[in-house]
Amino acid sequence: MSAVRRPGGLVTAEFSVVLLLFLLFTCGVLEVGRAMYLVNALRMVTQRAAAAAARTDFSDPAALQAVRQQAVMRSTPGTLVMGAPVSDAHVRIDYLSLSGPAGDTMQPVSAADMPACPVNNRIACMKDPYGAGCIRLVRARLCDPAVSDRCQGTAYRALFPLVRLPMALPVSTAIASADTLGASPGDGPCP
């Protein structure tokens, strides 16, 4: 009685096809998991940036750069861990005033209306809490740095070039109430 023999090449071909499908499925699952992580991490980055910027002197560019780096969990310029292409350059910090009849409309404070220092902001807010030069809120957003005139999401970059997810990262936004803005007790107004 002779045993039925399968050709050796057929087993190799079947294994190759199954291995390819398994690797493609595994890469797809990892990519979707990374995309979900990245969407949640973007929310956390903007919350960290808004909270830190509310306590940081807005007239100090080095301090604001440090806020951006710390928001993406770095001490030097670079990308978010497992979050390429998002970097500290994507973090945009805006200062907002409240206006409108009920003080319920947020408006970005223009460069011309920005106070010279945090103490001057306190003085401006005491004079007119709904004035254009009174910083009441701090907004942090993640925007594509290549687009300067508006906030636009960044294209998602896949971890595995084999798997393509045709999506853009959302524009994540967080707003915090302006805290000290870096003013220390006893500081005087600046010129």
N, C-alpha and C positions, 0 to 999 in steps of 0.2 A: 504494500500500500504506500503510495507516494503522497507526500504532503503537498498541499496546494501552495505554491509560491507566488507571492506578489512581486512584481518587478520593483527593484530597489529605487529606481528613479521616480516612481509614482509616489512613494512615501515622502521622498525629499520634496517633491513639488507640492504635495498636500501640506506638509509642514511649513513650507515657505509662504503659502497663501494664508494659512491660519496665523502664522507669526506676523505677517504684514498687517492683517486685519486687527489683530490684538494690539500691536504697537500703534496703529492709527487710532484705535478707540482709546487707548491709554493716553496718548498725546492730546486727544480731543478733550478728555475728562480733565486732565491737568490744566489745559488752556482755559476751559470754562471756569474752573476753580480759581485760577489766577485772575481772570477777569472780574469775578465776584469779589475777590480780595481787594483788587485795585479800586473798584467802585466804593467799597467801604473805607478803604484807606484814604481816598481822596476827601471823603467827608471828615475824617479825623484830622487830616492835614489842615483843612480850612478852619476847623474849630480851634486847633492849636494856634494857628497864625492869628486869628481874630482875637483870641484871649490874650496872647502875648503882646500884640500890637496895641491893645487897649492900655497896657502898662508900660509902653516904651515911647521914648521921646521921638516924635515924628519928624523933628528937624535934624535928627542924627542919622545920615544914610548908613553908616556902619552898623548901628544898632538895628535898623530895619533889615539889613542884609542878614544879620545874625538871627533875627526872628524868622526870616524865610528859611534859613538853613535848619534851624531847630524844628520848624514845622514839618520838614521832610525827614526829620530824625537824623540829621548830620551836623557835624561841627565844622565842616568845610563845604565849599560848593560841590554839588553833585546831584545824582539822581536818587529817587526814593528806592529803598531796598525792595527788590523784586517788582519795581514799578516803572521801569524804563518805558517811555521816554520822559516821565514826569520828573522835574527837577526843581530846585529852589527858584529857578528863573520863571517857572510857571505860576508862582505864588504872587498874586497882585493884591495889594493892600490899598483900600480906599477909605477916606474919612468922610462921614456923612453928617449933614445937618438936618434938622427937622423943620419943615415949613408947612404952609397951608393954613386954612382957617382953624383947624383943630390941632395943628402941629402933628399931623399924621402922614405927611409926605416926606420921604427920604430923598435928599438931593446931595450929590457929591459936592464937597467943598472945593471950589475952584482954586487954582494955584494963586490967583490974585487975592482971594479971601482967606487963605490959610494964615493962621496966627504965626507970629515969629517963633514962639516957644509955647510949651504947655501952660505956663502961668498966664500968658496973654490969652490963651484959650479960656481959662477960668474967668478972667476978667470980661472977655467978650460974652461968655454965657451968662454972667451975672447981669450984664447990661441988657442983653436981649437973647433969651434962651432959644428963640426961634429965628435968629438972624442967620444970614448966609455964612458968617465967619465963626459960628459956634459949633465945634465938633461935638456931636452927641453920641454918634455911633461909629464903630469901626467895622468895615466889611472886608473879608478875605475871600478871594475867588481863585480858582485854578483856571487859567486861561492860556491859550497858545501864545507863547512870547513872540512868535513871528507876526501876529496880528496885533497892532498897537491901538487901533482906533475903536475896537469893540472886543468884548470877551467871547471867545470862541473855543469850543472844546478841542482837545488834541486827538489826533488819530491814534487808535490803539495799535500797539506794536506787539505782534505775537511772539511768544517765547520760542516756539518751534516754527520755523518757516514752512513746515509741511502743512500746518493747520492755519487757515486764514479765517479770522473772524471779522467780517466787514462791519466794523462799528467805530464810533468815535467815543472817547471818554466824555462823560457828562461834565458840564460846567458846575462844579461844586461851589456852594456859597455858604458862608457862615457870617452872622452879624453879632457883634458883642457891644454892650454898652461901653462908652468911653469911660475908662477908669481914671487913673492919674495921668495917663499919657506921658509918663516919665517924670512928672513934677515931684520934687521932694518937698517936704514941709520946710518952710522958711525960705524957699526960693523966691526971689523978687522978679518983677516983670523984666523982660528983655527989651532992648531998643527996637 
